[in-house]
Amino acid sequence: MKIQNIEIKEITFAQERELYNVYKRAYTNTLEDGKINIDWDSHDKAIAMALDYALDNPEDVLKDMKHPEIDKFAQDVLMFYLRVDNEKKT
């Protein structure tokens, strides 16, 4: 499958659950006023995990992209793997 015209690998159910558990830790700290306090370390770890799962050699594949482009790609991969788009994995 491809995200932004880059071929990514399938992940296992166990990898998907591990990724989800790290990702949700980033958003579990809510303040009393209802605002979310993001744990950026957990968020960044989930992004890095998604890239590691998706690509055999992320550094080589993404070397010509700017950091904001890498972040967008990684976020798209993460959301795909977590099925946030409400689509079933194929």
Secondary structure, 3 states (H helix, E strand, C coil): CEECCEECCCCCHHHHHHHHHHHHHCCCCECCCCCECCCHHHHHHHHHHHHHHHCCCHHHHHCCCCHHHHHHHHHHHHHHHCCCCCCCCC
